[in-house]
Amino acid sequence: MDMREINQGVITEFRANEGKLSGPMEGAPILLLTTSGRSSGRPHTTPVGFVDAGGRLAVAAANGGSDQSPDWYRNIENNNQVTIEVPGASIPSTATVTSGPERDELLEQLCGALPGMADHVSATTREIPVVIFSEAS
């Protein structure tokens, strides 16, 4: 099974069960992120782990420790207007890439909250981008 199939299963379960997931994802803080494809302009939805950092949702573009950023991150670089889905809400948002001490602090929180995140970070020499979302006005 490839990642697209796995992600589609998570998306379907998330939407059918108000954000509650089973199996290895059970209890994990997950949101659904919909970006616009940088070439196609079509919507692409991806489940991502997040932390709530003082009312702001933050995610890491770890891509499983790959030396390349995930597609969703490259889409955000092209168009930072996204939609995030959390249980009970679909929220048009603006994605902002963090830097410096803010990025480092948020990445530390993500590593503490998400199983495997620290392994993803240590698997690459690439600086893992951290993105925060604010509700679009």
Contacts in CASP RR format, 6 or more apart in sequence:
PFRMAT RR
TARGET T0000
AUTHOR 0000-0000-0000
METHOD contacts of the structure
MODEL  1
MDMREINQGVITEFRANEGKLSGPMEGAPILLLTTSGRSSGRPHTTPVGF
VDAGGRLAVAAANGGSDQSPDWYRNIENNNQVTIEVPGASIPSTATVTSG
PERDELLEQLCGALPGMADHVSATTREIPVVIFSEAS
7 46 0 8 1.000
7 47 0 8 1.000
10 21 0 8 1.000
10 25 0 8 1.000
10 30 0 8 1.000
10 47 0 8 1.000
11 32 0 8 1.000
11 45 0 8 1.000
11 47 0 8 1.000
13 19 0 8 1.000
13 20 0 8 1.000
13 21 0 8 1.000
13 22 0 8 1.000
14 20 0 8 1.000
14 21 0 8 1.000
14 30 0 8 1.000
14 32 0 8 1.000
14 47 0 8 1.000
14 85 0 8 1.000
15 32 0 8 1.000
15 85 0 8 1.000
18 87 0 8 1.000
18 88 0 8 1.000
19 30 0 8 1.000
19 86 0 8 1.000
19 87 0 8 1.000
20 26 0 8 1.000
20 27 0 8 1.000
20 87 0 8 1.000
21 27 0 8 1.000
21 28 0 8 1.000
21 30 0 8 1.000
25 47 0 8 1.000
28 49 0 8 1.000
28 114 0 8 1.000
28 115 0 8 1.000
29 49 0 8 1.000
29 50 0 8 1.000
29 51 0 8 1.000
29 52 0 8 1.000
29 113 0 8 1.000
29 114 0 8 1.000
30 47 0 8 1.000
30 48 0 8 1.000
30 49 0 8 1.000
30 50 0 8 1.000
31 47 0 8 1.000
31 48 0 8 1.000
31 49 0 8 1.000
31 50 0 8 1.000
31 57 0 8 1.000
31 59 0 8 1.000
31 84 0 8 1.000
31 85 0 8 1.000
31 86 0 8 1.000
32 45 0 8 1.000
32 46 0 8 1.000
32 47 0 8 1.000
32 48 0 8 1.000
32 84 0 8 1.000
32 85 0 8 1.000
33 45 0 8 1.000
33 46 0 8 1.000
33 47 0 8 1.000
33 48 0 8 1.000
33 59 0 8 1.000
33 72 0 8 1.000
33 82 0 8 1.000
33 83 0 8 1.000
33 84 0 8 1.000
33 85 0 8 1.000
34 43 0 8 1.000
34 44 0 8 1.000
34 45 0 8 1.000
34 46 0 8 1.000
34 82 0 8 1.000
34 83 0 8 1.000
34 84 0 8 1.000
34 85 0 8 1.000
35 43 0 8 1.000
35 44 0 8 1.000
35 46 0 8 1.000
35 72 0 8 1.000
35 75 0 8 1.000
35 76 0 8 1.000
35 79 0 8 1.000
35 82 0 8 1.000
36 42 0 8 1.000
36 43 0 8 1.000
36 44 0 8 1.000
36 75 0 8 1.000
36 78 0 8 1.000
36 79 0 8 1.000
36 81 0 8 1.000
36 82 0 8 1.000
37 43 0 8 1.000
37 44 0 8 1.000
37 71 0 8 1.000
37 75 0 8 1.000
37 78 0 8 1.000
37 79 0 8 1.000
38 74 0 8 1.000
38 75 0 8 1.000
38 77 0 8 1.000
38 78 0 8 1.000
38 79 0 8 1.000
43 83 0 8 1.000
44 71 0 8 1.000
44 72 0 8 1.000
44 75 0 8 1.000
45 85 0 8 1.000
46 70 0 8 1.000
46 71 0 8 1.000
46 72 0 8 1.000
48 59 0 8 1.000
48 72 0 8 1.000
49 59 0 8 1.000
49 110 0 8 1.000
49 114 0 8 1.000
50 57 0 8 1.000
50 58 0 8 1.000
50 59 0 8 1.000
50 110 0 8 1.000
51 57 0 8 1.000
51 58 0 8 1.000
51 106 0 8 1.000
51 109 0 8 1.000
51 110 0 8 1.000
51 113 0 8 1.000
51 114 0 8 1.000
52 58 0 8 1.000
53 106 0 8 1.000
53 109 0 8 1.000
53 132 0 8 1.000
56 132 0 8 1.000
56 133 0 8 1.000
56 134 0 8 1.000
57 84 0 8 1.000
57 86 0 8 1.000
57 132 0 8 1.000
57 133 0 8 1.000
58 98 0 8 1.000
58 106 0 8 1.000
58 109 0 8 1.000
58 110 0 8 1.000
58 130 0 8 1.000
58 131 0 8 1.000
58 132 0 8 1.000
58 133 0 8 1.000
59 110 0 8 1.000
59 130 0 8 1.000
59 131 0 8 1.000
59 133 0 8 1.000
60 106 0 8 1.000
60 107 0 8 1.000
60 110 0 8 1.000
60 114 0 8 1.000
60 117 0 8 1.000
60 120 0 8 1.000
60 121 0 8 1.000
60 128 0 8 1.000
60 129 0 8 1.000
60 130 0 8 1.000
60 131 0 8 1.000
61 69 0 8 1.000
61 70 0 8 1.000
61 72 0 8 1.000
61 73 0 8 1.000
61 128 0 8 1.000
61 129 0 8 1.000
61 130 0 8 1.000
61 131 0 8 1.000
62 70 0 8 1.000
62 117 0 8 1.000
62 120 0 8 1.000
62 121 0 8 1.000
62 128 0 8 1.000
63 69 0 8 1.000
63 70 0 8 1.000
63 73 0 8 1.000
63 120 0 8 1.000
64 120 0 8 1.000
64 123 0 8 1.000
65 119 0 8 1.000
65 120 0 8 1.000
65 121 0 8 1.000
65 123 0 8 1.000
65 124 0 8 1.000
65 126 0 8 1.000
65 128 0 8 1.000
66 123 0 8 1.000
66 124 0 8 1.000
66 126 0 8 1.000
67 124 0 8 1.000
67 125 0 8 1.000
67 126 0 8 1.000
68 126 0 8 1.000
69 126 0 8 1.000
69 129 0 8 1.000
73 129 0 8 1.000
73 131 0 8 1.000
76 82 0 8 1.000
76 95 0 8 1.000
76 97 0 8 1.000
76 131 0 8 1.000
77 97 0 8 1.000
80 94 0 8 1.000
80 95 0 8 1.000
80 96 0 8 1.000
81 92 0 8 1.000
81 93 0 8 1.000
81 94 0 8 1.000
81 95 0 8 1.000
81 136 0 8 1.000
82 92 0 8 1.000
82 93 0 8 1.000
82 94 0 8 1.000
82 95 0 8 1.000
82 133 0 8 1.000
83 90 0 8 1.000
83 91 0 8 1.000
83 92 0 8 1.000
83 93 0 8 1.000
84 90 0 8 1.000
84 91 0 8 1.000
84 93 0 8 1.000
84 133 0 8 1.000
85 91 0 8 1.000
91 133 0 8 1.000
91 135 0 8 1.000
92 135 0 8 1.000
92 136 0 8 1.000
93 133 0 8 1.000
93 134 0 8 1.000
93 135 0 8 1.000
93 136 0 8 1.000
94 133 0 8 1.000
94 134 0 8 1.000
94 135 0 8 1.000
94 136 0 8 1.000
95 131 0 8 1.000
95 132 0 8 1.000
95 133 0 8 1.000
96 131 0 8 1.000
96 132 0 8 1.000
96 133 0 8 1.000
96 134 0 8 1.000
97 129 0 8 1.000
97 130 0 8 1.000
97 131 0 8 1.000
98 106 0 8 1.000
98 129 0 8 1.000
98 130 0 8 1.000
98 131 0 8 1.000
98 132 0 8 1.000
103 129 0 8 1.000
103 130 0 8 1.000
106 130 0 8 1.000
106 132 0 8 1.000
107 121 0 8 1.000
107 128 0 8 1.000
107 130 0 8 1.000
110 117 0 8 1.000
110 130 0 8 1.000
111 117 0 8 1.000
111 118 0 8 1.000
111 121 0 8 1.000
112 118 0 8 1.000
120 128 0 8 1.000
121 128 0 8 1.000
END
